[in-house]
Amino acid sequence: MKTAKLIVMYPQPTNLDTFEQRYANEHVPMAVEKLAGKTRFVASLITGSVGSNAPAPFHRIAEVYFPSMQALEDCLNSAGGQETAGHAVEISTGGAPVFLIAEVESFDF
């Protein structure tokens, strides 16, 4: 069975310090506590774009892994999932975050 993940891409914030403080102190603990069924949470800070001197279009990308698509959908439809998604939108001062859903195939080398 394929696993699934929720990807949340945050645009460059208008106030970097405020965003980072709220992300670390409010959002990550909320996601850890309220996203039921998750198996892994990866929060990446984007430091640049390959082959470009322009700023990257996203500041952070969060990936939340689930054992199945059904578990991901159940989480998103739960009160905790809705609250966490709403908080992601609230703290994203550079515009609305992009939410994506993906099936995951992993290859280890």
C-alpha positions as CSV (number, residue, x, y, z in Angstrom):
1,M,0.0,0.0,0.0
2,K,1.3,3.5,-0.9
3,T,1.6,6.0,1.9
4,A,0.4,9.6,1.6
5,K,1.6,13.1,2.6
6,L,0.3,16.6,3.0
7,I,2.6,19.2,1.6
8,V,2.2,22.8,2.8
9,M,4.3,25.5,1.0
10,Y,4.5,28.9,2.7
11,P,5.3,31.9,0.5
12,Q,8.1,34.3,1.5
13,P,6.6,36.1,4.6
14,T,6.3,39.9,4.8
15,N,7.7,39.7,8.3
16,L,10.2,37.0,8.6
17,D,10.9,37.2,12.3
18,T,7.2,37.1,13.2
19,F,6.5,34.2,10.9
20,E,9.4,32.1,12.2
21,Q,8.5,32.8,15.8
22,R,4.8,31.8,15.3
23,Y,5.8,28.8,13.1
24,A,8.2,27.4,15.7
25,N,6.3,28.3,18.9
26,E,2.7,27.9,17.8
27,H,2.3,26.0,14.5
28,V,4.7,23.1,14.8
29,P,3.5,22.2,18.4
30,M,-0.1,22.4,17.1
31,A,0.7,20.1,14.1
32,V,2.4,17.6,16.4
33,E,-0.5,17.6,18.8
34,K,-3.5,17.8,16.6
35,L,-2.7,16.1,13.3
36,A,-4.1,12.6,14.2
37,G,-2.7,9.6,12.4
38,K,0.6,11.2,11.1
39,T,3.7,9.1,11.1
40,R,6.3,11.8,10.3
41,F,6.6,15.6,10.1
42,V,9.3,17.3,8.1
43,A,9.7,21.1,8.2
44,S,12.1,22.4,5.6
45,L,13.5,26.0,5.5
46,I,14.2,26.9,1.9
47,T,17.6,28.5,1.4
48,G,17.7,29.1,-2.3
49,S,16.8,28.1,-5.8
50,V,19.1,26.0,-8.0
51,G,20.4,27.9,-11.0
52,S,18.8,31.2,-10.0
53,N,19.8,34.3,-8.0
54,A,16.2,35.2,-7.5
55,P,14.7,34.5,-4.1
56,A,12.9,31.1,-3.8
57,P,9.1,31.5,-4.2
58,F,8.6,29.6,-0.9
59,H,10.1,30.2,2.5
60,R,9.2,26.9,4.2
61,I,7.8,23.6,3.0
62,A,6.2,21.2,5.5
63,E,5.5,17.6,4.8
64,V,3.2,15.5,7.0
65,Y,3.3,11.8,6.3
66,F,0.4,9.3,6.8
67,P,0.2,5.5,6.4
68,S,-2.6,5.8,3.8
69,M,-4.6,8.3,1.8
70,Q,-7.6,7.5,4.0
71,A,-5.7,8.4,7.1
72,L,-4.6,11.7,5.6
73,E,-8.2,12.5,4.5
74,D,-9.5,11.6,8.0
75,C,-7.0,13.9,9.5
76,L,-7.9,16.8,7.2
77,N,-11.6,16.4,8.0
78,S,-11.0,16.2,11.7
79,A,-11.4,19.2,14.1
80,G,-7.7,19.2,14.7
81,G,-6.8,19.0,11.0
82,Q,-9.2,22.0,10.3
83,E,-7.8,24.0,13.2
84,T,-4.2,23.4,12.1
85,A,-4.9,24.2,8.5
86,G,-6.6,27.4,9.5
87,H,-3.6,28.4,11.7
88,A,-1.3,27.8,8.7
89,V,-3.3,30.3,6.7
90,E,-3.4,32.8,9.6
91,I,0.4,32.8,10.1
92,S,1.3,32.9,6.4
93,T,1.8,36.7,6.0
94,G,3.2,36.5,2.5
95,G,0.0,35.1,1.0
96,A,-2.0,31.9,1.4
97,P,0.1,28.7,1.7
98,V,-0.3,26.1,-1.0
99,F,-1.7,22.8,0.2
100,L,-1.0,19.7,-1.8
101,I,-1.8,16.0,-1.3
102,A,0.5,13.3,-2.7
103,E,0.9,9.5,-2.9
104,V,4.4,8.5,-1.7
105,E,6.7,6.0,-3.2
106,S,10.1,5.7,-1.5
107,F,13.3,4.3,-2.8
108,D,16.2,3.7,-0.5
109,F,19.7,3.4,-1.9
